[in-house]
Amino acid sequence: MHCLDCSGIGAQVAAIGVCAQCGAAVCPVHSEVSEQLLTCTKPVSRPVATEPPMRRLLCGTCAAAHRAHAVCCPQTAHTVRTS
């Protein structure tokens, strides 16, 4: 499998993984690894983050979208609700 962004510029670079958000194949240059907290809902609708955070691989496009969202909604920027 080859990196989607590299193929857009005519190169064939092996992918190291797929974006957790959009599923595009990505190479080391066009990917970002970040952390994401999982949360669960406790009584009285209180979300609680669990440790340790999970690892998340994103393409450059989705990483930029997540950063823009974090500016708008910082309280939910790095969490995934599991229940």
C-alpha positions in Angstrom: 0.0 0.0 0.0 1.3 3.5 -0.8 0.7 6.9 0.9 -2.3 8.7 -0.5 -0.7 12.2 -0.2 2.6 11.0 -1.9 0.6 9.5 -4.8 -1.0 12.8 -5.3 2.4 14.3 -6.2 3.4 11.3 -8.3 5.6 9.5 -5.8 5.1 5.9 -4.6 6.1 5.8 -0.9 5.2 2.8 1.3 2.5 3.5 3.9 3.2 2.9 7.6 -0.4 2.9 8.6 -3.9 4.2 7.9 -5.5 7.4 9.3 -7.8 6.6 12.3 -10.2 9.2 11.1 -10.5 8.9 7.3 -8.7 5.6 6.5 -6.2 7.1 4.1 -2.8 5.2 3.8 0.0 7.4 5.2 3.8 7.5 5.2 6.0 8.9 8.0 6.1 12.3 6.4 2.3 12.7 6.0 1.2 11.3 9.4 1.0 12.4 13.0 0.9 10.2 16.1 -1.0 11.7 19.0 -2.7 10.5 22.2 -6.4 10.3 22.8 -8.2 9.7 26.1 -11.1 7.2 26.3 -14.0 8.3 28.6 -16.9 6.5 30.1 -20.0 8.0 31.7 -20.3 7.6 35.4 -23.5 8.4 37.5 -25.0 11.9 37.0 -23.8 11.9 33.4 -20.2 12.7 34.4 -17.6 11.7 31.8 -14.4 10.3 33.3 -11.2 9.8 31.3 -9.4 6.5 31.7 -5.6 6.0 31.7 -3.4 5.4 29.8 -4.3 7.4 26.7 -4.5 5.4 23.4 -2.2 6.1 20.5 -3.9 7.5 17.3 -2.3 7.9 13.9 -3.8 10.6 11.7 -3.1 11.9 8.2 -2.0 15.6 7.9 -5.5 16.7 6.8 -7.4 15.1 9.7 -4.7 16.2 12.2 -5.2 19.8 11.1 -9.0 19.4 11.4 -8.6 18.0 14.9 -6.3 20.9 15.9 -8.9 23.4 14.6 -11.6 21.7 16.6 -9.4 21.8 19.7 -9.2 25.6 19.4 -13.0 25.8 19.2 -13.8 23.1 21.8 -10.8 22.5 24.0 -12.7 20.4 26.6 -13.4 17.6 24.1 -10.3 17.8 21.9 -8.6 14.6 23.0 -11.4 12.4 24.2 -13.5 9.5 22.8 -16.7 8.6 24.5 -17.0 4.8 25.0 -20.4 4.6 26.7 
